[in-house]
Amino acid sequence: MAAVRENTVERRFNLLARRHGGLSLKWVSPGRLGVPDRLLFMPGGRLYLVELKRPGGRPRASQAAMFEKLETRGFHVWVVDDPDAFFAEIAG
């Protein structure tokens, strides 16, 4: 069985975001390493910072450092390798 690639995870994530009434935007921050891949805006004013990974993938050191900076300011970064499980969790 072929390994699932990160872009497959991203396509599934974006599809589920739309199905759940959300808006998934790519986050690009020139000059800053490690920002999460996506800003997910969900109904009810909920915002999620999301890093997408292939199944079993882990953040790089630069990403982990940035995520820690965000966490210390009160912003949780979700590392998602299973979009179905993620949306089940935030919908429940």
N, C-alpha and C positions, 0 to 999 in steps of 0.2 A: 504494500500500500504506500502511495506517495505521501511525503510529508506535506502538511498544510503550510502554506506560505503566509507571511504577514499580510500581503495584499488581499488574500482570500478572507482573512479575519476582518480586514478593514471594510471590504465590500459587504460582508454579512452585518457588521456593526452599523454601517450607514443605512442599510435596508431596514434593520430593526428600529433604528432611531426614527426613521420616517413612519414606520408602522405604529410606533408608540406616540406619535405626535411631536417628536423632537426635531431639533435642528443640529446636525453635526457639522462643525466647521473645523477645517484644518488650521492648526495654530503654527504659524511661522514667525519666528522672532529673530530677525537678522542680527548677527553678532552675539547671540546667546546660544550656547550649547545646552542641550538636555531638556528643552521645554517639552511638555507632553504633546502627543500627536494631535489631539482633538479637544475642542471645547464643545461639550454637549449641553445644549439648552433644552430643557424639558418643561412641559406645561407646569404651571404653578410656581414659576420663578426658580426652578431648581437648575443649578449649574454643576456640571461634573467636568473635572479635568481628567482626561483619559489618555493613557499610553497603551497603544495596541502592540501586541506581541504575537508571534506564532505560538502554538501550543507548547508550553514548557519554557518559553523564552523569558529572559530576565533583563531588567534595565542595565544599560552600560553604566560605568562609573560616573560619567558626566551627567547622565540622567538621574541617577540616584542622588547626586549632590544637589541638583536643581530641585528634585522632588522634596528633599529635606528642607531646603530654603522655603518652598511653598508651604510645607506642613507646619513649619515654625510660625508661619503667619496665619495659620488656621485654614489652609486650603488643602484638602485631601486629594491625592492623585491616585486614581484607580488604574492599576495595571491589569489589562484585560486580554486574556488569551482565549476566552470562550464568551463571545457576545451573547449567546442565548442565556447562559448562566447569569451574566451581568444584568441583562434586562429583567430577568426573573427576580433578581435580588432587589433592584431599585423599584420595580413595580409592586412588590409585595409589601 
